[in-house]
Amino acid sequence: MTRKGPVERRRRVDPDSKFKSTQIQRFINRIMQRGKKSIAQRIVYGAFDIVKQRSNQEPADVFKKAIKNVTPLVKVKARRIGGSTYQVPIEVGQFEGESLGSRWLINAARSRSGKTMSDKLASEIMDASSGQGTSYKKKEDTHKMAEANKAFAHYRY
């Protein structure tokens, strides 16, 4: 089966129980390991409680701003042409960009030093919403790499 082309039917994700947001539910599903959804929910909602305490703002709004800040618009993809490998910049769709951004947010939180995953995730969400942090830096690096390789954009497929 070919991997090119648009996805015909995406799996529908029900909204989460607390904030009624499908974006937060997808984030919980990405944090989940070994099918333990209740632990993933505890981590995310615990992080949201910490965000609310620290920033005195609605945690869902801070989270949406963080995801928006770490969502890339372009990425580079290795393409082999005539024996040479070029890093070709490719535009990223909204769904894929959000998926990449949330994955970077989770990986940055996991690699952070801290006591609990909720603390680490809350810190990373707060940093990302203010335009700082490891996940935001990853987005900036991706954009810089795409900008540096825009001469190869005509190799796009």
C-alpha positions in Angstrom: 0.0 0.0 0.0 1.4 3.4 -1.0 2.2 5.9 1.7 1.8 9.0 -0.6 -1.4 11.1 -0.8 -3.9 12.3 1.7 -5.3 10.1 4.4 -8.8 9.1 3.4 -10.3 8.5 6.9 -8.6 9.6 10.1 -9.5 7.8 13.3 -11.9 10.0 15.3 -10.7 10.9 18.8 -13.3 11.6 21.4 -12.8 14.8 23.5 -11.2 14.5 26.9 -13.5 14.4 30.0 -12.2 17.5 31.8 -11.7 20.2 29.1 -13.8 18.7 26.2 -11.0 19.1 23.8 -9.9 16.6 21.2 -6.4 18.2 21.0 -5.8 17.5 24.7 -7.1 14.0 24.3 -4.6 13.4 21.4 -1.9 14.7 23.6 -2.9 12.3 26.4 -2.8 9.5 23.9 0.7 10.5 22.9 1.9 10.5 26.5 0.4 7.2 27.2 2.8 4.2 27.4 1.8 0.5 27.4 -1.9 1.4 27.2 -2.0 3.0 30.7 -4.4 5.9 29.9 -5.4 6.7 33.5 -1.7 7.4 34.3 -1.3 9.5 31.2 -4.4 11.5 32.2 -3.1 11.9 35.8 0.2 13.3 34.4 -1.5 15.8 32.0 -4.1 17.0 34.4 -1.5 17.3 37.1 0.6 19.4 34.8 -2.4 21.5 34.0 -3.0 22.1 37.7 0.6 23.2 38.2 0.3 25.5 35.1 -2.8 27.1 36.7 -1.0 27.6 40.0 2.1 29.2 38.4 0.5 31.3 35.7 -3.0 32.1 37.1 -4.3 31.5 33.5 -6.6 28.9 32.1 -4.4 25.8 31.5 -6.1 24.8 28.3 -5.4 28.2 26.8 -1.7 28.0 27.9 -1.5 24.5 26.4 -3.0 25.6 23.0 -0.6 28.5 22.8 2.3 26.2 23.6 1.3 23.7 20.9 0.8 26.6 18.4 4.3 27.9 19.3 6.1 24.6 18.7 4.1 23.6 15.6 6.5 23.7 12.6 5.5 25.1 9.3 8.2 23.4 7.3 10.5 20.4 7.7 13.4 18.9 5.8 13.3 15.5 4.2 16.3 13.6 2.9 16.0 13.0 -0.8 18.6 11.1 -2.8 19.2 12.5 -6.3 22.0 11.4 -8.6 24.2 9.8 -5.9 23.9 12.9 -3.6 21.5 13.3 -0.6 19.9 16.6 -0.3 17.9 18.0 2.6 14.8 19.2 0.8 12.4 21.6 2.6 8.8 20.5 2.6 5.7 22.3 4.0 4.0 20.6 6.9 0.2 20.2 7.1 -1.7 21.4 10.1 -2.4 18.0 11.5 1.2 16.7 11.0 2.7 19.9 12.4 0.6 19.6 15.5 1.6 16.0 15.8 5.3 16.8 15.5 5.0 19.7 17.9 3.3 17.7 20.6 5.8 14.9 20.2 8.7 17.4 20.6 7.0 18.8 23.7 6.7 15.4 25.3 10.3 14.4 24.4 11.6 17.7 25.8 9.6 17.2 29.0 10.9 13.6 29.4 14.5 14.7 29.0 14.1 17.6 31.5 15.4 17.2 35.0 12.7 17.4 37.7 10.8 15.4 40.2 7.7 14.1 38.5 6.6 14.0 34.9 3.8 16.4 35.7 6.3 19.0 37.0 8.5 18.5 33.9 5.6 18.7 31.5 4.2 21.8 33.2 7.5 23.5 33.0 7.9 22.6 29.3 4.4 23.8 28.5 5.0 27.1 30.3 8.3 27.6 28.5 6.8 26.7 25.1 3.9 29.1 25.5 6.4 31.9 26.2 8.6 31.1 23.3 11.4 29.3 25.1 12.4 25.8 26.0 13.8 22.8 24.2 10.7 22.0 22.1 10.6 25.6 20.8 14.3 25.5 20.1 13.7 22.3 18.1 11.1 24.1 16.0 13.5 27.0 15.4 16.3 24.7 14.4 14.0 22.9 11.9 13.0 26.2 10.4 16.6 27.3 10.2 17.6 24.0 8.5 14.8 24.5 5.9 15.8 28.1 5.3 19.4 27.0 4.8 18.4 24.3 2.3 15.7 26.3 0.4 18.0 26.2 -2.7 17.0 22.5 -3.0 13.3 23.2 -2.8 12.9 22.4 -6.5 13.6 18.8 -5.7 10.4 18.7 -3.8 8.0 15.8 -4.7 
